[in-house]
Structures are given as structure tokens and as C-alpha cells.
Amino acid sequence: YARAIAAMNSPANLNAAAALAEKYEVVAKAAVAKKAIPDCAMTFIAGADTLSGDLEAYYNVLFDADPTSIGGKIPDEAFYYDYAG
């Protein structure tokens, strides 16, 4: 995942990343992804405790502002994936 995020964030890979975003239906068109990817701030954080704690605080802010913005509930522990590799 860390390598994939680094590749997505690399300006040299922007066209390929945008094409993959379209291919896997993340967005409808590569052109949209090409404009969006540089501003997405995609990040890989290793460590379940750090990730779940930071994200939980963020999700609480979103939930407090508008519960529908995150599906009406705070994600439970099953939402998080602990990559130990």
C-alpha cells in the first residue's frame, strides 16, 4: 500500500494513475482523476493504533457536522485494516 500511494502521488505517474482510477471505476473519466489526484493528499500510515485513533477523531468531527457524510455512523474496528508487512 505504501508503494501504491507513493506511485499515485508521483507527478511522473499521474497519467497512469488517472487511467487506473478510470479502469477500476474510482472515477468515471481519467481526466477527472488527473485533475483530482494532485489535491487528494493520499497518505499511507502504518500502525493500527495511530490510524484508528486519528481517523476516529476525524470521523467524529464529520459525524457531528453531518452524520450522513460518513454513512450515518462512526466506523467500527472492522473498518480498519492492519497491514503488518
PyMOL Python script that loads the backbone (N, CA, C, O; Angstrom):
from pymol import cmd

cmd.read_pdbstr("""\
ATOM      1  N   TYR A   1       0.801  -1.189   0.000  1.00  0.00           N
ATOM      2  CA  TYR A   1       0.000   0.000   0.000  1.00  0.00           C
ATOM      3  C   TYR A   1       0.854   1.267   0.000  1.00  0.00           C
ATOM      4  O   TYR A   1       0.536   2.244  -0.679  1.00  0.00           O
ATOM      5  N   ALA A   2       1.927   1.238   0.760  1.00  0.00           N
ATOM      6  CA  ALA A   2       2.797   2.415   0.807  1.00  0.00           C
ATOM      7  C   ALA A   2       3.351   2.723  -0.578  1.00  0.00           C
ATOM      8  O   ALA A   2       3.390   3.883  -0.989  1.00  0.00           O
ATOM      9  N   ARG A   3       3.779   1.692  -1.297  1.00  0.00           N
ATOM     10  CA  ARG A   3       4.311   1.906  -2.649  1.00  0.00           C
ATOM     11  C   ARG A   3       3.219   2.401  -3.595  1.00  0.00           C
ATOM     12  O   ARG A   3       3.477   3.253  -4.445  1.00  0.00           O
ATOM     13  N   ALA A   4       2.013   1.878  -3.456  1.00  0.00           N
ATOM     14  CA  ALA A   4       0.915   2.299  -4.322  1.00  0.00           C
ATOM     15  C   ALA A   4       0.578   3.773  -4.088  1.00  0.00           C
ATOM     16  O   ALA A   4       0.354   4.518  -5.043  1.00  0.00           O
ATOM     17  N   ILE A   5       0.542   4.187  -2.840  1.00  0.00           N
ATOM     18  CA  ILE A   5       0.255   5.586  -2.534  1.00  0.00           C
ATOM     19  C   ILE A   5       1.368   6.483  -3.066  1.00  0.00           C
ATOM     20  O   ILE A   5       1.103   7.543  -3.634  1.00  0.00           O
ATOM     21  N   ALA A   6       2.614   6.052  -2.877  1.00  0.00           N
ATOM     22  CA  ALA A   6       3.742   6.839  -3.399  1.00  0.00           C
ATOM     23  C   ALA A   6       3.647   6.972  -4.919  1.00  0.00           C
ATOM     24  O   ALA A   6       3.905   8.045  -5.464  1.00  0.00           O
ATOM     25  N   ALA A   7       3.281   5.893  -5.600  1.00  0.00           N
ATOM     26  CA  ALA A   7       3.150   5.933  -7.055  1.00  0.00           C
ATOM     27  C   ALA A   7       2.006   6.859  -7.471  1.00  0.00           C
ATOM     28  O   ALA A   7       2.139   7.620  -8.430  1.00  0.00           O
ATOM     29  N   MET A   8       0.894   6.797  -6.758  1.00  0.00           N
ATOM     30  CA  MET A   8      -0.239   7.666  -7.080  1.00  0.00           C
ATOM     31  C   MET A   8       0.116   9.146  -6.891  1.00  0.00           C
ATOM     32  O   MET A   8      -0.356  10.004  -7.636  1.00  0.00           O
ATOM     33  N   ASN A   9       0.941   9.429  -5.903  1.00  0.00           N
ATOM     34  CA  ASN A   9       1.303  10.811  -5.603  1.00  0.00           C
ATOM     35  C   ASN A   9       2.435  11.355  -6.472  1.00  0.00           C
ATOM     36  O   ASN A   9       2.695  12.558  -6.460  1.00  0.00           O
ATOM     37  N   SER A  10       3.104  10.493  -7.217  1.00  0.00           N
ATOM     38  CA  SER A  10       4.229  10.914  -8.043  1.00  0.00           C
ATOM     39  C   SER A  10       3.736  11.610  -9.319  1.00  0.00           C
ATOM     40  O   SER A  10       2.971  11.023 -10.084  1.00  0.00           O
ATOM     41  N   PRO A  11       4.162  12.838  -9.548  1.00  0.00           N
ATOM     42  CA  PRO A  11       3.762  13.525 -10.788  1.00  0.00           C
ATOM     43  C   PRO A  11       4.130  12.732 -12.040  1.00  0.00           C
ATOM     44  O   PRO A  11       3.443  12.824 -13.057  1.00  0.00           O
ATOM     45  N   ALA A  12       5.195  11.964 -11.969  1.00  0.00           N
ATOM     46  CA  ALA A  12       5.618  11.176 -13.130  1.00  0.00           C
ATOM     47  C   ALA A  12       4.618  10.067 -13.459  1.00  0.00           C
ATOM     48  O   ALA A  12       4.577   9.586 -14.591  1.00  0.00           O
ATOM     49  N   ASN A  13       3.821   9.664 -12.485  1.00  0.00           N
ATOM     50  CA  ASN A  13       2.851   8.585 -12.686  1.00  0.00           C
ATOM     51  C   ASN A  13       1.419   9.081 -12.838  1.00  0.00           C
ATOM     52  O   ASN A  13       0.488   8.275 -12.860  1.00  0.00           O
ATOM     53  N   LEU A  14       1.229  10.379 -12.943  1.00  0.00           N
ATOM     54  CA  LEU A  14      -0.121  10.938 -12.939  1.00  0.00           C
ATOM     55  C   LEU A  14      -1.007  10.357 -14.032  1.00  0.00           C
ATOM     56  O   LEU A  14      -2.149   9.990 -13.756  1.00  0.00           O
ATOM     57  N   ASN A  15      -0.524  10.265 -15.245  1.00  0.00           N
ATOM     58  CA  ASN A  15      -1.350   9.729 -16.336  1.00  0.00           C
ATOM     59  C   ASN A  15      -1.725   8.271 -16.089  1.00  0.00           C
ATOM     60  O   ASN A  15      -2.875   7.881 -16.290  1.00  0.00           O
ATOM     61  N   ALA A  16      -0.760   7.471 -15.655  1.00  0.00           N
ATOM     62  CA  ALA A  16      -1.033   6.056 -15.383  1.00  0.00           C
ATOM     63  C   ALA A  16      -1.999   5.906 -14.207  1.00  0.00           C
ATOM     64  O   ALA A  16      -2.908   5.077 -14.244  1.00  0.00           O
ATOM     65  N   ALA A  17      -1.797   6.709 -13.172  1.00  0.00           N
ATOM     66  CA  ALA A  17      -2.674   6.646 -12.006  1.00  0.00           C
ATOM     67  C   ALA A  17      -4.101   7.039 -12.390  1.00  0.00           C
ATOM     68  O   ALA A  17      -5.063   6.404 -11.956  1.00  0.00           O
ATOM     69  N   ALA A  18      -4.231   8.065 -13.186  1.00  0.00           N
ATOM     70  CA  ALA A  18      -5.555   8.512 -13.629  1.00  0.00           C
ATOM     71  C   ALA A  18      -6.234   7.437 -14.473  1.00  0.00           C
ATOM     72  O   ALA A  18      -7.435   7.202 -14.338  1.00  0.00           O
ATOM     73  N   ALA A  19      -5.476   6.797 -15.329  1.00  0.00           N
ATOM     74  CA  ALA A  19      -6.034   5.720 -16.158  1.00  0.00           C
ATOM     75  C   ALA A  19      -6.514   4.558 -15.292  1.00  0.00           C
ATOM     76  O   ALA A  19      -7.565   3.976 -15.562  1.00  0.00           O
ATOM     77  N   LEU A  20      -5.755   4.221 -14.259  1.00  0.00           N
ATOM     78  CA  LEU A  20      -6.172   3.151 -13.355  1.00  0.00           C
ATOM     79  C   LEU A  20      -7.422   3.536 -12.568  1.00  0.00           C
ATOM     80  O   LEU A  20      -8.291   2.698 -12.326  1.00  0.00           O
ATOM     81  N   ALA A  21      -7.509   4.791 -12.173  1.00  0.00           N
ATOM     82  CA  ALA A  21      -8.696   5.253 -11.450  1.00  0.00           C
ATOM     83  C   ALA A  21      -9.945   5.096 -12.318  1.00  0.00           C
ATOM     84  O   ALA A  21     -11.016   4.746 -11.822  1.00  0.00           O
ATOM     85  N   GLU A  22      -9.798   5.355 -13.600  1.00  0.00           N
ATOM     86  CA  GLU A  22     -10.928   5.154 -14.512  1.00  0.00           C
ATOM     87  C   GLU A  22     -11.193   3.668 -14.717  1.00  0.00           C
ATOM     88  O   GLU A  22     -12.340   3.224 -14.652  1.00  0.00           O
ATOM     89  N   LYS A  23     -10.147   2.906 -14.962  1.00  0.00           N
ATOM     90  CA  LYS A  23     -10.291   1.463 -15.223  1.00  0.00           C
ATOM     91  C   LYS A  23     -11.018   0.760 -14.082  1.00  0.00           C
ATOM     92  O   LYS A  23     -11.882  -0.083 -14.320  1.00  0.00           O
ATOM     93  N   TYR A  24     -10.670   1.105 -12.846  1.00  0.00           N
ATOM     94  CA  TYR A  24     -11.266   0.447 -11.682  1.00  0.00           C
ATOM     95  C   TYR A  24     -12.468   1.213 -11.126  1.00  0.00           C
ATOM     96  O   TYR A  24     -12.917   0.966 -10.007  1.00  0.00           O
ATOM     97  N   GLU A  25     -12.975   2.141 -11.926  1.00  0.00           N
ATOM     98  CA  GLU A  25     -14.207   2.867 -11.652  1.00  0.00           C
ATOM     99  C   GLU A  25     -14.188   3.645 -10.338  1.00  0.00           C
ATOM    100  O   GLU A  25     -15.203   3.755  -9.651  1.00  0.00           O
ATOM    101  N   VAL A  26     -13.019   4.178 -10.002  1.00  0.00           N
ATOM    102  CA  VAL A  26     -12.928   5.096  -8.872  1.00  0.00           C
ATOM    103  C   VAL A  26     -13.560   6.410  -9.287  1.00  0.00           C
ATOM    104  O   VAL A  26     -14.237   7.067  -8.495  1.00  0.00           O
ATOM    105  N   VAL A  27     -13.333   6.785 -10.536  1.00  0.00           N
ATOM    106  CA  VAL A  27     -13.966   7.943 -11.166  1.00  0.00           C
ATOM    107  C   VAL A  27     -14.425   7.525 -12.555  1.00  0.00           C
ATOM    108  O   VAL A  27     -13.980   6.509 -13.089  1.00  0.00           O
ATOM    109  N   ALA A  28     -15.318   8.318 -13.132  1.00  0.00           N
ATOM    110  CA  ALA A  28     -15.854   7.972 -14.454  1.00  0.00           C
ATOM    111  C   ALA A  28     -14.838   8.170 -15.572  1.00  0.00           C
ATOM    112  O   ALA A  28     -14.816   7.399 -16.531  1.00  0.00           O
ATOM    113  N   LYS A  29     -14.009   9.181 -15.460  1.00  0.00           N
ATOM    114  CA  LYS A  29     -13.058   9.517 -16.522  1.00  0.00           C
ATOM    115  C   LYS A  29     -11.676   9.805 -15.957  1.00  0.00           C
ATOM    116  O   LYS A  29     -11.541  10.401 -14.888  1.00  0.00           O
ATOM    117  N   ALA A  30     -10.657   9.378 -16.681  1.00  0.00           N
ATOM    118  CA  ALA A  30      -9.273   9.615 -16.271  1.00  0.00           C
ATOM    119  C   ALA A  30      -8.979  11.108 -16.153  1.00  0.00           C
ATOM    120  O   ALA A  30      -8.192  11.522 -15.302  1.00  0.00           O
ATOM    121  N   ALA A  31      -9.601  11.905 -16.994  1.00  0.00           N
ATOM    122  CA  ALA A  31      -9.355  13.348 -16.948  1.00  0.00           C
ATOM    123  C   ALA A  31      -9.766  13.940 -15.598  1.00  0.00           C
ATOM    124  O   ALA A  31      -9.116  14.856 -15.093  1.00  0.00           O
ATOM    125  N   VAL A  32     -10.832  13.419 -15.026  1.00  0.00           N
ATOM    126  CA  VAL A  32     -11.279  13.885 -13.710  1.00  0.00           C
ATOM    127  C   VAL A  32     -10.236  13.495 -12.660  1.00  0.00           C
ATOM    128  O   VAL A  32      -9.849  14.314 -11.826  1.00  0.00           O
ATOM    129  N   ALA A  33      -9.790  12.254 -12.706  1.00  0.00           N
ATOM    130  CA  ALA A  33      -8.782  11.786 -11.758  1.00  0.00           C
ATOM    131  C   ALA A  33      -7.490  12.578 -11.901  1.00  0.00           C
ATOM    132  O   ALA A  33      -6.848  12.916 -10.906  1.00  0.00           O
ATOM    133  N   LYS A  34      -7.114  12.869 -13.129  1.00  0.00           N
ATOM    134  CA  LYS A  34      -5.870  13.604 -13.373  1.00  0.00           C
ATOM    135  C   LYS A  34      -5.902  14.980 -12.705  1.00  0.00           C
ATOM    136  O   LYS A  34      -4.883  15.453 -12.202  1.00  0.00           O
ATOM    137  N   LYS A  35      -7.057  15.610 -12.702  1.00  0.00           N
ATOM    138  CA  LYS A  35      -7.179  16.908 -12.039  1.00  0.00           C
ATOM    139  C   LYS A  35      -7.254  16.750 -10.525  1.00  0.00           C
ATOM    140  O   LYS A  35      -6.761  17.608  -9.793  1.00  0.00           O
ATOM    141  N   ALA A  36      -7.862  15.666 -10.043  1.00  0.00           N
ATOM    142  CA  ALA A  36      -8.106  15.493  -8.609  1.00  0.00           C
ATOM    143  C   ALA A  36      -6.922  14.916  -7.840  1.00  0.00           C
ATOM    144  O   ALA A  36      -6.671  15.325  -6.706  1.00  0.00           O
ATOM    145  N   ILE A  37      -6.204  13.993  -8.422  1.00  0.00           N
ATOM    146  CA  ILE A  37      -5.152  13.264  -7.699  1.00  0.00           C
ATOM    147  C   ILE A  37      -4.148  14.198  -7.018  1.00  0.00           C
ATOM    148  O   ILE A  37      -3.831  13.969  -5.850  1.00  0.00           O
ATOM    149  N   PRO A  38      -3.635  15.227  -7.676  1.00  0.00           N
ATOM    150  CA  PRO A  38      -2.640  16.074  -7.002  1.00  0.00           C
ATOM    151  C   PRO A  38      -3.148  16.753  -5.727  1.00  0.00           C
ATOM    152  O   PRO A  38      -2.354  17.110  -4.857  1.00  0.00           O
ATOM    153  N   ASP A  39      -4.460  16.932  -5.616  1.00  0.00           N
ATOM    154  CA  ASP A  39      -5.029  17.601  -4.448  1.00  0.00           C
ATOM    155  C   ASP A  39      -5.668  16.641  -3.447  1.00  0.00           C
ATOM    156  O   ASP A  39      -6.292  17.084  -2.482  1.00  0.00           O
ATOM    157  N   CYS A  40      -5.524  15.354  -3.659  1.00  0.00           N
ATOM    158  CA  CYS A  40      -6.185  14.370  -2.786  1.00  0.00           C
ATOM    159  C   CYS A  40      -5.464  14.133  -1.463  1.00  0.00           C
ATOM    160  O   CYS A  40      -6.080  13.657  -0.509  1.00  0.00           O
ATOM    161  N   ALA A  41      -4.204  14.446  -1.387  1.00  0.00           N
ATOM    162  CA  ALA A  41      -3.424  14.235  -0.157  1.00  0.00           C
ATOM    163  C   ALA A  41      -3.500  12.787   0.323  1.00  0.00           C
ATOM    164  O   ALA A  41      -3.669  12.528   1.514  1.00  0.00           O
ATOM    165  N   MET A  42      -3.374  11.850  -0.613  1.00  0.00           N
ATOM    166  CA  MET A  42      -3.389  10.437  -0.237  1.00  0.00           C
ATOM    167  C   MET A  42      -2.175  10.132   0.625  1.00  0.00           C
ATOM    168  O   MET A  42      -1.062  10.565   0.329  1.00  0.00           O
ATOM    169  N   THR A  43      -2.405   9.384   1.689  1.00  0.00           N
ATOM    170  CA  THR A  43      -1.359   9.102   2.652  1.00  0.00           C
ATOM    171  C   THR A  43      -1.466   7.666   3.126  1.00  0.00           C
ATOM    172  O   THR A  43      -2.566   7.131   3.265  1.00  0.00           O
ATOM    173  N   PHE A  44      -0.332   7.046   3.371  1.00  0.00           N
ATOM    174  CA  PHE A  44      -0.292   5.721   3.982  1.00  0.00           C
ATOM    175  C   PHE A  44       0.297   5.879   5.370  1.00  0.00           C
ATOM    176  O   PHE A  44       1.385   6.432   5.528  1.00  0.00           O
ATOM    177  N   ILE A  45      -0.415   5.397   6.376  1.00  0.00           N
ATOM    178  CA  ILE A  45       0.066   5.443   7.756  1.00  0.00           C
ATOM    179  C   ILE A  45       0.111   4.019   8.273  1.00  0.00           C
ATOM    180  O   ILE A  45      -0.916   3.344   8.338  1.00  0.00           O
ATOM    181  N   ALA A  46       1.290   3.564   8.640  1.00  0.00           N
ATOM    182  CA  ALA A  46       1.428   2.217   9.195  1.00  0.00           C
ATOM    183  C   ALA A  46       1.136   2.265  10.685  1.00  0.00           C
ATOM    184  O   ALA A  46       1.553   3.195  11.375  1.00  0.00           O
ATOM    185  N   GLY A  47       0.428   1.277  11.175  1.00  0.00           N
ATOM    186  CA  GLY A  47       0.157   1.181  12.597  1.00  0.00           C
ATOM    187  C   GLY A  47      -1.304   1.377  12.912  1.00  0.00           C
ATOM    188  O   GLY A  47      -1.824   2.486  12.792  1.00  0.00           O
ATOM    189  N   ALA A  48      -1.966   0.331  13.308  1.00  0.00           N
ATOM    190  CA  ALA A  48      -3.405   0.351  13.538  1.00  0.00           C
ATOM    191  C   ALA A  48      -3.807   1.336  14.631  1.00  0.00           C
ATOM    192  O   ALA A  48      -4.814   2.028  14.482  1.00  0.00           O
ATOM    193  N   ASP A  49      -3.060   1.419  15.711  1.00  0.00           N
ATOM    194  CA  ASP A  49      -3.448   2.307  16.813  1.00  0.00           C
ATOM    195  C   ASP A  49      -3.443   3.762  16.374  1.00  0.00           C
ATOM    196  O   ASP A  49      -4.383   4.504  16.658  1.00  0.00           O
ATOM    197  N   THR A  50      -2.401   4.164  15.690  1.00  0.00           N
ATOM    198  CA  THR A  50      -2.303   5.544  15.218  1.00  0.00           C
ATOM    199  C   THR A  50      -3.410   5.834  14.220  1.00  0.00           C
ATOM    200  O   THR A  50      -4.096   6.851  14.317  1.00  0.00           O
ATOM    201  N   LEU A  51      -3.575   4.951  13.281  1.00  0.00           N
ATOM    202  CA  LEU A  51      -4.563   5.172  12.235  1.00  0.00           C
ATOM    203  C   LEU A  51      -5.967   5.239  12.795  1.00  0.00           C
ATOM    204  O   LEU A  51      -6.697   6.192  12.524  1.00  0.00           O
ATOM    205  N   SER A  52      -6.355   4.246  13.571  1.00  0.00           N
ATOM    206  CA  SER A  52      -7.731   4.242  14.049  1.00  0.00           C
ATOM    207  C   SER A  52      -7.995   5.419  14.974  1.00  0.00           C
ATOM    208  O   SER A  52      -9.084   5.993  14.930  1.00  0.00           O
ATOM    209  N   GLY A  53      -7.037   5.798  15.809  1.00  0.00           N
ATOM    210  CA  GLY A  53      -7.227   6.943  16.702  1.00  0.00           C
ATOM    211  C   GLY A  53      -7.366   8.243  15.943  1.00  0.00           C
ATOM    212  O   GLY A  53      -8.263   9.038  16.225  1.00  0.00           O
ATOM    213  N   ASP A  54      -6.486   8.466  14.980  1.00  0.00           N
ATOM    214  CA  ASP A  54      -6.548   9.698  14.185  1.00  0.00           C
ATOM    215  C   ASP A  54      -7.822   9.751  13.353  1.00  0.00           C
ATOM    216  O   ASP A  54      -8.491  10.782  13.294  1.00  0.00           O
ATOM    217  N   LEU A  55      -8.150   8.646  12.715  1.00  0.00           N
ATOM    218  CA  LEU A  55      -9.344   8.633  11.881  1.00  0.00           C
ATOM    219  C   LEU A  55     -10.611   8.734  12.711  1.00  0.00           C
ATOM    220  O   LEU A  55     -11.571   9.388  12.303  1.00  0.00           O
ATOM    221  N   GLU A  56     -10.623   8.094  13.866  1.00  0.00           N
ATOM    222  CA  GLU A  56     -11.824   8.164  14.700  1.00  0.00           C
ATOM    223  C   GLU A  56     -12.116   9.613  15.098  1.00  0.00           C
ATOM    224  O   GLU A  56     -13.270  10.042  15.084  1.00  0.00           O
ATOM    225  N   ALA A  57     -11.086  10.354  15.448  1.00  0.00           N
ATOM    226  CA  ALA A  57     -11.276  11.767  15.790  1.00  0.00           C
ATOM    227  C   ALA A  57     -11.828  12.535  14.581  1.00  0.00           C
ATOM    228  O   ALA A  57     -12.730  13.361  14.721  1.00  0.00           O
ATOM    229  N   TYR A  58     -11.286  12.257  13.416  1.00  0.00           N
ATOM    230  CA  TYR A  58     -11.749  12.911  12.191  1.00  0.00           C
ATOM    231  C   TYR A  58     -13.200  12.532  11.895  1.00  0.00           C
ATOM    232  O   TYR A  58     -14.015  13.395  11.567  1.00  0.00           O
ATOM    233  N   TYR A  59     -13.517  11.256  12.009  1.00  0.00           N
ATOM    234  CA  TYR A  59     -14.886  10.804  11.749  1.00  0.00           C
ATOM    235  C   TYR A  59     -15.874  11.415  12.736  1.00  0.00           C
ATOM    236  O   TYR A  59     -17.016  11.693  12.369  1.00  0.00           O
ATOM    237  N   ASN A  60     -15.459  11.627  13.972  1.00  0.00           N
ATOM    238  CA  ASN A  60     -16.330  12.277  14.948  1.00  0.00           C
ATOM    239  C   ASN A  60     -16.650  13.707  14.531  1.00  0.00           C
ATOM    240  O   ASN A  60     -17.784  14.161  14.683  1.00  0.00           O
ATOM    241  N   VAL A  61     -15.657  14.415  14.007  1.00  0.00           N
ATOM    242  CA  VAL A  61     -15.894  15.775  13.518  1.00  0.00           C
ATOM    243  C   VAL A  61     -16.902  15.754  12.374  1.00  0.00           C
ATOM    244  O   VAL A  61     -17.848  16.541  12.352  1.00  0.00           O
ATOM    245  N   LEU A  62     -16.688  14.841  11.421  1.00  0.00           N
ATOM    246  CA  LEU A  62     -17.619  14.735  10.293  1.00  0.00           C
ATOM    247  C   LEU A  62     -19.019  14.348  10.760  1.00  0.00           C
ATOM    248  O   LEU A  62     -20.018  14.904  10.304  1.00  0.00           O
ATOM    249  N   PHE A  63     -19.072  13.385  11.677  1.00  0.00           N
ATOM    250  CA  PHE A  63     -20.362  12.921  12.189  1.00  0.00           C
ATOM    251  C   PHE A  63     -21.112  14.045  12.895  1.00  0.00           C
ATOM    252  O   PHE A  63     -22.316  14.218  12.704  1.00  0.00           O
ATOM    253  N   ASP A  64     -20.389  14.806  13.711  1.00  0.00           N
ATOM    254  CA  ASP A  64     -21.014  15.914  14.431  1.00  0.00           C
ATOM    255  C   ASP A  64     -21.553  16.976  13.469  1.00  0.00           C
ATOM    256  O   ASP A  64     -22.592  17.585  13.726  1.00  0.00           O
ATOM    257  N   ALA A  65     -20.847  17.191  12.375  1.00  0.00           N
ATOM    258  CA  ALA A  65     -21.283  18.190  11.397  1.00  0.00           C
ATOM    259  C   ALA A  65     -22.462  17.686  10.573  1.00  0.00           C
ATOM    260  O   ALA A  65     -23.418  18.424  10.334  1.00  0.00           O
ATOM    261  N   ASP A  66     -22.394  16.422  10.135  1.00  0.00           N
ATOM    262  CA  ASP A  66     -23.455  15.847   9.302  1.00  0.00           C
ATOM    263  C   ASP A  66     -23.282  14.337   9.280  1.00  0.00           C
ATOM    264  O   ASP A  66     -22.452  13.834   8.522  1.00  0.00           O
ATOM    265  N   PRO A  67     -24.031  13.602  10.077  1.00  0.00           N
ATOM    266  CA  PRO A  67     -23.876  12.144  10.144  1.00  0.00           C
ATOM    267  C   PRO A  67     -23.970  11.435   8.790  1.00  0.00           C
ATOM    268  O   PRO A  67     -23.345  10.392   8.592  1.00  0.00           O
ATOM    269  N   THR A  68     -24.737  11.988   7.872  1.00  0.00           N
ATOM    270  CA  THR A  68     -24.857  11.336   6.564  1.00  0.00           C
ATOM    271  C   THR A  68     -23.571  11.415   5.756  1.00  0.00           C
ATOM    272  O   THR A  68     -23.386  10.645   4.814  1.00  0.00           O
ATOM    273  N   SER A  69     -22.676  12.340   6.112  1.00  0.00           N
ATOM    274  CA  SER A  69     -21.429  12.474   5.360  1.00  0.00           C
ATOM    275  C   SER A  69     -20.533  11.252   5.492  1.00  0.00           C
ATOM    276  O   SER A  69     -19.649  11.033   4.663  1.00  0.00           O
ATOM    277  N   ILE A  70     -20.760  10.450   6.539  1.00  0.00           N
ATOM    278  CA  ILE A  70     -19.966   9.220   6.717  1.00  0.00           C
ATOM    279  C   ILE A  70     -20.868   8.000   6.871  1.00  0.00           C
ATOM    280  O   ILE A  70     -20.501   7.026   7.528  1.00  0.00           O
ATOM    281  N   GLY A  71     -22.033   8.059   6.269  1.00  0.00           N
ATOM    282  CA  GLY A  71     -22.911   6.894   6.270  1.00  0.00           C
ATOM    283  C   GLY A  71     -23.775   6.755   7.514  1.00  0.00           C
ATOM    284  O   GLY A  71     -24.368   5.699   7.733  1.00  0.00           O
ATOM    285  N   GLY A  72     -23.861   7.796   8.331  1.00  0.00           N
ATOM    286  CA  GLY A  72     -24.759   7.779   9.465  1.00  0.00           C
ATOM    287  C   GLY A  72     -24.224   7.168  10.742  1.00  0.00           C
ATOM    288  O   GLY A  72     -24.923   7.135  11.755  1.00  0.00           O
ATOM    289  N   LYS A  73     -22.972   6.675  10.707  1.00  0.00           N
ATOM    290  CA  LYS A  73     -22.396   6.108  11.925  1.00  0.00           C
ATOM    291  C   LYS A  73     -20.878   6.157  11.857  1.00  0.00           C
ATOM    292  O   LYS A  73     -20.288   6.240  10.780  1.00  0.00           O
ATOM    293  N   ILE A  74     -20.262   6.105  13.029  1.00  0.00           N
ATOM    294  CA  ILE A  74     -18.801   6.045  13.124  1.00  0.00           C
ATOM    295  C   ILE A  74     -18.385   4.611  12.790  1.00  0.00           C
ATOM    296  O   ILE A  74     -18.968   3.668  13.326  1.00  0.00           O
ATOM    297  N   PRO A  75     -17.388   4.425  11.916  1.00  0.00           N
ATOM    298  CA  PRO A  75     -16.960   3.058  11.588  1.00  0.00           C
ATOM    299  C   PRO A  75     -16.470   2.309  12.830  1.00  0.00           C
ATOM    300  O   PRO A  75     -15.858   2.894  13.723  1.00  0.00           O
ATOM    301  N   ASP A  76     -16.751   1.004  12.868  1.00  0.00           N
ATOM    302  CA  ASP A  76     -16.258   0.186  13.971  1.00  0.00           C
ATOM    303  C   ASP A  76     -14.883  -0.384  13.627  1.00  0.00           C
ATOM    304  O   ASP A  76     -14.335  -0.081  12.567  1.00  0.00           O
ATOM    305  N   GLU A  77     -14.331  -1.197  14.501  1.00  0.00           N
ATOM    306  CA  GLU A  77     -12.975  -1.738  14.317  1.00  0.00           C
ATOM    307  C   GLU A  77     -12.829  -2.569  13.043  1.00  0.00           C
ATOM    308  O   GLU A  77     -11.729  -2.666  12.498  1.00  0.00           O
ATOM    309  N   ALA A  78     -13.899  -3.161  12.568  1.00  0.00           N
ATOM    310  CA  ALA A  78     -13.830  -3.975  11.348  1.00  0.00           C
ATOM    311  C   ALA A  78     -13.492  -3.127  10.120  1.00  0.00           C
ATOM    312  O   ALA A  78     -13.051  -3.655   9.100  1.00  0.00           O
ATOM    313  N   PHE A  79     -13.696  -1.833  10.221  1.00  0.00           N
ATOM    314  CA  PHE A  79     -13.404  -0.919   9.117  1.00  0.00           C
ATOM    315  C   PHE A  79     -11.903  -0.815   8.850  1.00  0.00           C
ATOM    316  O   PHE A  79     -11.488  -0.627   7.706  1.00  0.00           O
ATOM    317  N   TYR A  80     -11.091  -0.936   9.895  1.00  0.00           N
ATOM    318  CA  TYR A  80      -9.652  -0.708   9.789  1.00  0.00           C
ATOM    319  C   TYR A  80      -8.919  -1.980   9.395  1.00  0.00           C
ATOM    320  O   TYR A  80      -9.248  -3.074   9.852  1.00  0.00           O
ATOM    321  N   TYR A  81      -7.933  -1.816   8.550  1.00  0.00           N
ATOM    322  CA  TYR A  81      -7.095  -2.931   8.111  1.00  0.00           C
ATOM    323  C   TYR A  81      -5.705  -2.718   8.655  1.00  0.00           C
ATOM    324  O   TYR A  81      -5.087  -1.685   8.398  1.00  0.00           O
ATOM    325  N   ASP A  82      -5.206  -3.675   9.400  1.00  0.00           N
ATOM    326  CA  ASP A  82      -3.872  -3.574   9.982  1.00  0.00           C
ATOM    327  C   ASP A  82      -2.889  -4.299   9.078  1.00  0.00           C
ATOM    328  O   ASP A  82      -2.805  -5.528   9.087  1.00  0.00           O
ATOM    329  N   TYR A  83      -2.154  -3.528   8.303  1.00  0.00           N
ATOM    330  CA  TYR A  83      -1.146  -4.085   7.409  1.00  0.00           C
ATOM    331  C   TYR A  83       0.154  -4.208   8.173  1.00  0.00           C
ATOM    332  O   TYR A  83       0.752  -3.202   8.552  1.00  0.00           O
ATOM    333  N   ALA A  84       0.591  -5.417   8.398  1.00  0.00           N
ATOM    334  CA  ALA A  84       1.807  -5.639   9.182  1.00  0.00           C
ATOM    335  C   ALA A  84       2.928  -6.154   8.283  1.00  0.00           C
ATOM    336  O   ALA A  84       3.639  -7.081   8.672  1.00  0.00           O
ATOM    337  N   GLY A  85       3.103  -5.589   7.113  1.00  0.00           N
ATOM    338  CA  GLY A  85       4.115  -6.094   6.219  1.00  0.00           C
ATOM    339  C   GLY A  85       5.000  -5.053   5.775  1.00  0.00           C
ATOM    340  O   GLY A  85       5.923  -5.314   5.004  1.00  0.00           O
TER     341      GLY A  85
END
""", "prot")
cmd.dss("prot")
cmd.show_as("cartoon", "prot")
cmd.util.cbc("prot")
cmd.orient("prot")
